[in-house]
Amino acid sequence: MERPVASPHEIRNPETLPPAQGFSHAVIAQAGRTVYLAGQTAQQKDGLIVGATMAEQFDLAAGNVVKALEAAGAHPQDLVSIQIFVTDVTEYQRLSKQVGEAYRRHFGRHYPAMALLEVRRLFDPAAKVELMCIAVTA
């Protein structure tokens, strides 16, 4: 099930750039409180990373993003930026359909400005993906 999302922020995808698919080229944040989230992984409350695949870990990390947003009085539609750090871009691409389904389950079809970056490893060696986000609330 997708999360319904109507963002207060203005999305800009100029025709002079390649079509934005699954992200936005620019987001103009409306006035409000800025919320900076720490990197979220597939870490459970007990501190253990769960999920064998990149897609499973993405799903859990996205759920943790939503929990952190809610703790700050924010919602997925308030996101203006997401940086996705992965340890294997090839695995991410291979599982992109499942990652996309997980994304829409937590964030709906709201696509803020995003970047995907491959890193050698994350702080917890069991982590395959980490999401860093910025949100602006009304």
FIRODREN-623145 format. One record per atom (N, C-alpha, C): residue number from 1; y, z, x; atom name; residue in one letter. Coordinates in steps of 0.2 Angstrom, whole numbers. Layout:
<pts>
  seq      v      w      u  atom  type
  NUM      Y      Z      X    CA     A
...
</pts>
This chain:
<pts>
  seq      v      w      u  atom  type
    1     -6      0      4     N     M
    1      0      0      0    CA     M
    1      6      0      4     C     M
    2     11     -4      3     N     E
    2     17     -5      7    CA     E
    2     22      0      4     C     E
    3     26      3      9     N     R
    3     31      7      7    CA     R
    3     37      3      5     C     R
    4     40      4     -2     N     P
    4     46      1     -4    CA     P
    4     52      3      0     C     P
    5     56     -2      3     N     V
    5     61      0      7    CA     V
    5     68     -5      5     C     V
    6     73     -1      4     N     A
    6     80     -5      4    CA     A
    6     84     -1      9     C     A
    7     86     -5     14     N     S
    7     90     -2     19    CA     S
    7     97     -2     18     C     S
    8    101      3     19     N     P
    8    108      3     19    CA     P
    8    112     -1     24     C     P
    9    108     -3     30     N     H
    9    111     -6     36    CA     H
    9    111    -14     35     C     H
   10    115    -17     38     N     E
   10    116    -24     37    CA     E
   10    112    -27     43     C     E
   11    108    -32     41     N     I
   11    103    -36     45    CA     I
   11    107    -42     47     C     I
   12    107    -44     53     N     R
   12    110    -51     55    CA     R
   12    105    -55     59     C     R
   13    103    -60     57     N     N
   13     98    -65     60    CA     N
   13    101    -72     61     C     N
   14    106    -73     66     N     P
   14    109    -79     66    CA     P
   14    105    -85     67     C     P
   15    107    -91     63     N     E
   15    103    -97     64    CA     E
   15    103   -100     71     C     E
   16    107    -98     75     N     T
   16    108   -100     82    CA     T
   16    103    -97     87     C     T
   17     99    -92     84     N     L
   17     93    -89     88    CA     L
   17     87    -91     84     C     L
   18     81    -90     88     N     P
   18     74    -92     85    CA     P
   18     73    -87     79     C     P
   19     70    -89     74     N     P
   19     68    -85     68    CA     P
   19     65    -79     70     C     P
   20     68    -73     67     N     A
   20     66    -67     68    CA     A
   20     60    -65     63     C     A
   21     54    -64     66     N     Q
   21     48    -63     63    CA     Q
   21     45    -56     65     C     Q
   22     46    -51     60     N     G
   22     43    -44     61    CA     G
   22     49    -40     65     C     G
   23     55    -42     65     N     F
   23     60    -39     69    CA     F
   23     67    -42     66     C     F
   24     72    -39     68     N     S
   24     79    -42     67    CA     S
   24     82    -42     73     C     S
   25     87    -48     74     N     H
   25     90    -49     80    CA     H
   25     96    -43     81     C     H
   26     99    -42     75     N     A
   26    105    -37     76    CA     A
   26    105    -33     69     C     A
   27    107    -26     70     N     V
   27    107    -22     64    CA     V
   27    114    -19     65     C     V
   28    118    -19     60     N     I
   28    124    -16     59    CA     I
   28    123     -9     55     C     I
   29    123     -4     59     N     A
   29    122      3     56    CA     A
   29    128      5     52     C     A
   30    127      7     46     N     Q
   30    132     10     41    CA     Q
   30    134     17     44     C     Q
   31    140     19     42     N     A
   31    142     26     45    CA     A
   31    137     31     43     C     A
   32    136     36     47     N     G
   32    132     42     45    CA     G
   32    130     45     52     C     G
   33    125     50     51     N     R
   33    122     54     56    CA     R
   33    117     49     60     C     R
   34    117     50     67     N     T
   34    112     46     71    CA     T
   34    107     51     72     C     T
   35    100     48     72     N     V
   35     95     53     73    CA     V
   35     91     49     79     C     V
   36     90     52     84     N     Y
   36     86     50     90    CA     Y
   36     79     53     90     C     Y
   37     74     49     89     N     L
   37     67     52     89    CA     L
   37     64     52     96     C     L
   38     60     57     98     N     A
   38     56     57    104    CA     A
   38     51     52    103     C     A
   39     48     49    108     N     G
   39     42     45    108    CA     G
   39     37     48    104     C     G
   40     34     44     99     N     Q
   40     29     46     95    CA     Q
   40     22     42     97     C     Q
   41     17     46     98     N     T
   41     11     43     99    CA     T
   41      6     45     94     C     T
   42     -1     43     95     N     A
   42     -6     45     90    CA     A
   42     -8     52     91     C     A
   43     -4     57     93     N     Q
   43     -5     63     94    CA     Q
   43     -6     67     88     C     Q
   44    -11     71     87     N     Q
   44    -12     76     81    CA     Q
   44     -8     82     83     C     Q
   45     -8     86     78     N     K
   45     -5     93     78    CA     K
   45     -8     97     84     C     K
   46    -14     96     85     N     D
   46    -17    100     91    CA     D
   46    -16     97     98     C     D
   47    -12     92     98     N     G
   47    -10     89    104    CA     G
   47    -15     83    107     C     G
   48    -21     82    103     N     L
   48    -25     77    105    CA     L
   48    -23     70    103     C     L
   49    -24     65    107     N     I
   49    -23     58    105    CA     I
   49    -29     56    101     C     I
   50    -29     53     95     N     V
   50    -34     50     92    CA     V
   50    -33     42     90     C     V
   51    -39     39     89     N     G
   51    -38     32     88    CA     G
   51    -41     28     94     C     G
   52    -46     24     92     N     A
   52    -49     20     98    CA     A
   52    -46     14    100     C     A
   53    -43     11     95     N     T
   53    -39      5     96    CA     T
   53    -32      5     96     C     T
   54    -28      0     98     N     M
   54    -21      0     98    CA     M
   54    -19      0     91     C     M
   55    -22     -3     86     N     A
   55    -20     -3     79    CA     A
   55    -21      4     76     C     A
   56    -26      7     77     N     E
   56    -27     14     75    CA     E
   56    -22     19     77     C     E
   57    -21     18     84     N     Q
   57    -16     22     87    CA     Q
   57     -9     21     84     C     Q
   58     -7     14     83     N     F
   58     -1     12     80    CA     F
   58      0     16     73     C     F
   59     -5     15     69     N     D
   59     -5     18     63    CA     D
   59     -3     26     63     C     D
   60     -6     29     67     N     L
   60     -5     36     68    CA     L
   60      2     38     71     C     L
   61      4     34     76     N     A
   61     10     35     79    CA     A
   61     16     33     73     C     A
   62     15     28     69     N     A
   62     20     27     64    CA     A
   62     20     32     59     C     A
   63     15     35     57     N     G
   63     15     41     53    CA     G
   63     18     47     56     C     G
   64     18     48     62     N     N
   64     22     53     66    CA     N
   64     29     52     66     C     N
   65     31     45     66     N     V
   65     38     43     66    CA     V
   65     41     45     59     C     V
   66     37     44     54     N     V
   66     39     46     47    CA     V
   66     40     53     46     C     V
   67     35     57     49     N     K
   67     36     64     49    CA     K
   67     42     67     52     C     K
   68     43     64     58     N     A
   68     49     66     62    CA     A
   68     56     64     58     C     A
   69     56     58     55     N     L
   69     62     56     52    CA     L
   69     63     61     46     C     L
   70     58     62     42     N     E
   70     58     67     36    CA     E
   70     61     74     39     C     E
   71     59     76     44     N     A
   71     61     83     47    CA     A
   71     68     83     48     C     A
   72     71     77     50     N     A
   72     78     76     51    CA     A
   72     82     74     45     C     A
   73     79     74     39     N     G
   73     82     72     33    CA     G
   73     83     64     33     C     G
   74     79     60     36     N     A
   74     80     53     36    CA     A
   74     74     50     34     C     A
   75     74     43     33     N     H
   75     68     39     30    CA     H
   75     67     33     34     C     H
   76     62     29     33     N     P
   76     60     23     36    CA     P
   76     66     18     36     C     P
   77     69     18     30     N     Q
   77     74     13     29    CA     Q
   77     81     14     33     C     Q
   78     81     20     36     N     D
   78     87     22     40    CA     D
   78     86     20     47     C     D
   79     80     17     49     N     L
   79     79     15     56    CA     L
   79     83      9     58     C     L
   80     86      9     63     N     V
   80     90      4     66    CA     V
   80     87      1     72     C     V
   81     83      4     76     N     S
   81     80      2     82    CA     S
   81     73      5     83     C     S
   82     68      1     85     N     I
   82     62      3     87    CA     I
   82     60      0     94     C     I
   83     58      4     98     N     Q
   83     55      2    105    CA     Q
   83     48      3    105     C     Q
   84     43     -2    105     N     I
   84     36     -1    105    CA     I
   84     34     -1    112     C     I
   85     31      4    115     N     F
   85     28      4    122    CA     F
   85     21      3    121     C     F
   86     17     -1    124     N     V
   86     10     -2    124    CA     V
   86      7     -3    131     C     V
   87      1     -1    132     N     T
   87     -2     -1    138    CA     T
   87     -6     -8    139     C     T
   88     -6    -12    134     N     D
   88    -10    -18    134    CA     D
   88     -7    -23    129     C     D
   89     -2    -27    131     N     V
   89      1    -32    126    CA     V
   89     -5    -37    123     C     V
   90    -10    -39    127     N     T
   90    -15    -43    125    CA     T
   90    -19    -40    119     C     T
   91    -20    -33    119     N     E
   91    -24    -30    114    CA     E
   91    -19    -29    108     C     E
   92    -13    -28    109     N     Y
   92     -8    -28    103    CA     Y
   92     -8    -34    100     C     Y
   93     -7    -40    103     N     Q
   93     -7    -46    100    CA     Q
   93    -14    -48     97     C     Q
   94    -19    -46    100     N     R
   94    -26    -47     97    CA     R
   94    -26    -44     90     C     R
   95    -24    -38     90     N     L
   95    -24    -34     84    CA     L
   95    -18    -34     79     C     L
   96    -14    -39     80     N     S
   96     -7    -39     77    CA     S
   96     -8    -39     70     C     S
   97    -13    -42     67     N     K
   97    -13    -42     59    CA     K
   97    -14    -34     57     C     K
   98    -19    -30     60     N     Q
   98    -20    -23     58    CA     Q
   98    -13    -19     60     C     Q
   99    -10    -21     66     N     V
   99     -4    -17     67    CA     V
   99      1    -19     62     C     V
  100      2    -25     60     N     G
  100      7    -27     55    CA     G
  100      5    -23     48     C     G
  101     -1    -22     46     N     E
  101     -3    -19     40    CA     E
  101     -1    -12     41     C     E
  102     -2     -9     46     N     A
  102      0     -2     48    CA     A
  102      7     -1     47     C     A
  103     11     -5     51     N     Y
  103     18     -5     51    CA     Y
  103     21     -5     43     C     Y
  104     19    -10     39     N     R
  104     21    -10     32    CA     R
  104     19     -4     28     C     R
  105     13     -1     30     N     R
  105     11      5     26    CA     R
  105     16     10     27     C     R
  106     19     11     33     N     H
  106     24     16     34    CA     H
  106     31     14     34     C     H
  107     33      8     35     N     F
  107     40      6     36    CA     F
  107     42      1     31     C     F
  108     37     -2     27     N     G
  108     38     -7     22    CA     G
  108     40    -13     26     C     G
  109     44    -17     22     N     R
  109     46    -24     26    CA     R
  109     53    -23     28     C     R
  110     55    -17     31     N     H
  110     61    -16     34    CA     H
  110     60    -17     41     C     H
  111     63    -22     44     N     Y
  111     63    -24     51    CA     Y
  111     69    -22     55     C     Y
  112     70    -17     58     N     P
  112     76    -16     62    CA     P
  112     75    -20     69     C     P
  113     80    -19     73     N     A
  113     80    -22     80    CA     A
  113     74    -19     84     C     A
  114     70    -23     87     N     M
  114     64    -20     90    CA     M
  114     63    -23     97     C     M
  115     59    -20    101     N     A
  115     57    -23    107    CA     A
  115     50    -20    108     C     A
  116     46    -25    111     N     L
  116     39    -23    113    CA     L
  116     39    -23    121     C     L
  117     37    -18    124     N     L
  117     36    -17    131    CA     L
  117     30    -15    133     C     L
  118     27    -18    138     N     E
  118     20    -16    141    CA     E
  118     22    -12    147     C     E
  119     18     -6    147     N     V
  119     19     -1    153    CA     V
  119     12      0    156     C     V
  120     12      2    162     N     R
  120      6      4    165    CA     R
  120      2      9    162     C     R
  121      5     14    160     N     R
  121      2     20    156    CA     R
  121      8     24    153     C     R
  122      5     28    148     N     L
  122     10     33    145    CA     L
  122      8     40    147     C     L
  123     12     45    145     N     F
  123     12     52    148    CA     F
  123      4     54    147     C     F
  124      2     53    141     N     D
  124     -5     55    140    CA     D
  124    -10     49    141     C     D
  125    -14     49    146     N     P
  125    -18     44    148    CA     P
  125    -22     41    142     C     P
  126    -23     45    137     N     A
  126    -27     42    131    CA     A
  126    -23     38    126     C     A
  127    -16     38    127     N     A
  127    -12     35    123    CA     A
  127    -11     28    125     C     A
  128    -12     23    119     N     K
  128    -11     16    120    CA     K
  128     -4     13    118     C     K
  129     -1     17    114     N     V
  129      5     15    111    CA     V
  129     10     21    110     C     V
  130     16     20    110     N     E
  130     22     25    109    CA     E
  130     28     22    106     C     E
  131     30     25    101     N     L
  131     36     22     97    CA     L
  131     42     26     98     C     L
  132     47     23    101     N     M
  132     54     27    101    CA     M
  132     59     24     96     C     M
  133     62     28     92     N     C
  133     66     25     86    CA     C
  133     73     29     86     C     C
  134     77     25     83     N     I
  134     84     27     82    CA     I
  134     85     26     74     C     I
  135     88     31     71     N     A
  135     89     30     64    CA     A
  135     96     32     62     C     A
  136    100     30     57     N     V
  136    106     32     55    CA     V
  136    106     33     48     C     V
  137    107     39     46     N     T
  137    107     42     39    CA     T
  137    114     42     36     C     T
  138    114     41     29     N     A
  138    121     41     26    CA     A
  138    124     48     26     C     A
</pts>
